[in-house]
Structures are given as C-alpha cells and as structure tokens.
Amino acid sequence: MSAFIVGLTGGIGSGKTAASDWFKSQGISIVDADLVSRVVVEPGQPALAAIAAHFGNELLQADGSLDRAALRVKVFGNPEERRWLEQLLHPLIAQEILRQLAQAASPYAILVSPLLFETGQKAFVRRTLLIDVPESLQLARTAARDGVPESQVQAIMAAQLPRQEKLARADDVVSNSGSLAELHAQLLPLHTRYLALAAA
C-alpha cells in the first residue's frame, strides 16, 4: 500500500476527474469514492436490498440496478432521508475505499472524493488537494454536462461544504477556471512535491 495518500476534492463541476485523470497518466493509483459508492449498491449487494426495502421498489430499474437519479430526487430535498442513506452507505463506502487504497502500488495514491471533508474520509489521507472554481462556473459546467436544471445543481452544491470552508481546510489549492493545459501546469509541481513527501 502507498503509505502516502492525497485526498483530492472539489465541489460538483470543479474538474476533479480532469485532475485525477492527469495524475493517473503519471502512473499514480486513483481510488474514486464516487465509483466506490456505485459498487456498494450494485445488484446483489445488501445495501441495494436495504434501499429498496426503505424507499420502495420503484427505485430499481428494469435490470434490478439502482435508479440513482430517482434516489437523488428522493433524498436531496429531505434531510432526514439523506441522513438515513448516509448512515447506511458511508461505513460500506469507507470499508471499500480502504480496501482499494491498500492495493495501490504507486509511490503515493490519490483518493478522489467530493465529500472528503464532509464524510470523515479526510482521516484516510495525509494531505488534501482542492480543485477550486467559482460557484457560477460550477453551476454552468454541471448543468451543461448533466443536462439538469440549475436548481438541481444548486441543491447538490448546498449539500456540500461551502467553497470558503473548503479553501480554508485544504492543504493545497489548484484553480481550474482556465484551460486543461493551465490545470496540468499547476498539478505538475504538486506531483513532484507529493513524490518527495512520499519518499520521505
């Protein structure tokens, strides 16, 4: 296992994937909390059965998989239901993240998590990197990418830690308001630094 783990975070539409793709191209192992959260609700997993029992079978698609969009609609406007879902999923997600991090073979590994600070996953990492963009850009990018109304994006953003608080908590911050090349240019010195920290 890579002893040095960097937590990469950022609000929805900030460009976490663009950043993690670059690190991956440098040979760094990536564990993505969003992908892990899909694994724990796959058909046959106990969590999916619990969700169907709690919310009803209309949350299952014809093939038996979870209708994530329908689930989002159910929980985002309802704090109580969201808490129920988080209490079910967060421990399972944490377990799977740790399992995948333990298999990472690169000098350091990256845990990509939109809710790094919110879920306690920060405890798994030695250093945090925030991909930062203005909120207006988050809204525009996400609405365009996902084809959803801005109000839905705003609801998701409201459930995440405010931008200023993330900026205050992060060890390293990269601005992703410009081009992909500008993003990569900021990531390169960080990659060099993380290699040095991992070696130390």
HUTAFEN-V341437 format. One record per residue. RES is the residue in three letters. SS is DSSP state (H for helix, E for strand, L for the rest). PHI is phi as a letter, one per 30 degrees, with the letter a starting at -180 (none if undefined). PSI is psi as a letter, one per 20 degrees, with the letter a starting at -180 (none if undefined). Layout:
RES|SS|PHI|PSI / RES|SS|PHI|PSI
This chain:
MET|L|none|p / SER|L|d|p / ALA|L|d|h / PHE|E|c|o / ILE|E|b|p / VAL|E|c|p / GLY|E|c|o / LEU|E|c|p / THR|E|b|r / GLY|L|l|q / GLY|L|d|r / ILE|L|e|p / GLY|L|i|j / SER|L|d|i / GLY|L|j|k / LYS|H|e|g / THR|H|d|g / ALA|H|e|h / ALA|H|d|g / SER|H|d|h / ASP|H|d|h / TRP|H|d|g / PHE|H|e|h / LYS|H|d|h / SER|H|d|i / GLN|L|c|j / GLY|L|i|j / ILE|L|c|p / SER|E|d|p / ILE|E|c|p / VAL|E|c|p / ASP|E|c|o / ALA|H|d|h / ASP|H|d|g / LEU|H|d|g / VAL|H|d|g / SER|H|d|h / ARG|H|d|h / VAL|H|e|g / VAL|L|d|i / VAL|L|c|k / GLU|L|d|q / PRO|L|e|p / GLY|L|j|i / GLN|L|d|q / PRO|H|e|h / ALA|H|d|h / LEU|H|d|g / ALA|H|d|h / ALA|H|d|h / ILE|H|d|g / ALA|H|d|h / ALA|H|d|h / HIS|H|d|g / PHE|H|c|i / GLY|L|j|q / ASN|H|d|i / GLU|H|d|i / LEU|H|d|i / LEU|E|c|q / GLN|L|d|r / ALA|L|e|h / ASP|L|d|j / GLY|L|j|i / SER|L|d|r / LEU|E|d|p / ASP|L|d|n / ARG|H|d|h / ALA|H|d|g / ALA|H|d|h / LEU|H|d|g / ARG|H|e|g / VAL|H|d|g / LYS|H|d|g / VAL|H|c|h / PHE|H|d|h / GLY|L|c|i / ASN|L|b|n / PRO|H|e|h / GLU|H|d|g / GLU|H|d|h / ARG|H|d|g / ARG|H|d|g / TRP|H|e|g / LEU|H|d|g / GLU|H|d|h / GLN|H|d|h / LEU|H|d|g / LEU|H|d|h / HIS|H|e|g / PRO|H|d|h / LEU|H|d|g / ILE|H|d|g / ALA|H|e|g / GLN|H|e|g / GLU|H|d|h / ILE|H|d|g / LEU|H|d|h / ARG|H|d|g / GLN|H|d|h / LEU|H|d|h / ALA|H|d|h / GLN|L|c|i / ALA|L|d|p / ALA|L|c|i / SER|L|d|r / PRO|L|e|h / TYR|E|b|r / ALA|E|b|r / ILE|E|b|p / LEU|E|c|o / VAL|E|c|p / SER|L|b|o / PRO|L|d|h / LEU|L|c|k / LEU|L|e|g / PHE|L|d|h / GLU|L|d|h / THR|L|c|i / GLY|L|i|j / GLN|H|d|i / LYS|H|e|h / ALA|H|d|i / PHE|H|d|i / VAL|L|b|q / ARG|L|c|h / ARG|E|b|q / THR|E|c|p / LEU|E|b|p / LEU|E|c|p / ILE|E|c|o / ASP|E|c|p / VAL|L|b|q / PRO|L|d|q / GLU|H|d|h / SER|H|d|h / LEU|H|d|h / GLN|H|e|g / LEU|H|e|g / ALA|H|d|g / ARG|H|d|g / THR|H|d|g / ALA|H|d|g / ALA|H|d|g / ARG|H|d|g / ASP|H|c|i / GLY|L|i|k / VAL|L|c|q / PRO|L|d|q / GLU|H|e|h / SER|H|d|h / GLN|H|d|h / VAL|H|d|g / GLN|H|d|h / ALA|H|d|g / ILE|H|d|g / MET|H|d|h / ALA|H|d|h / ALA|H|d|i / GLN|L|c|q / LEU|L|e|p / PRO|L|e|q / ARG|H|e|g / GLN|H|d|h / GLU|H|d|h / LYS|H|d|g / LEU|H|e|h / ALA|H|d|h / ARG|H|d|h / ALA|L|d|q / ASP|L|d|g / ASP|E|b|q / VAL|E|b|p / VAL|E|b|p / SER|E|d|p / ASN|L|c|l / SER|L|d|i / GLY|L|c|b / SER|L|d|r / LEU|H|d|h / ALA|H|d|h / GLU|H|d|h / LEU|H|d|g / HIS|H|d|h / ALA|H|d|h / GLN|H|d|h / LEU|H|d|h / LEU|H|e|g / PRO|H|d|h / LEU|H|d|g / HIS|H|e|g / THR|H|d|g / ARG|H|d|g / TYR|H|d|h / LEU|H|d|g / ALA|H|d|g / LEU|H|d|h / ALA|H|d|h / ALA|H|d|h / ALA|L|d|none
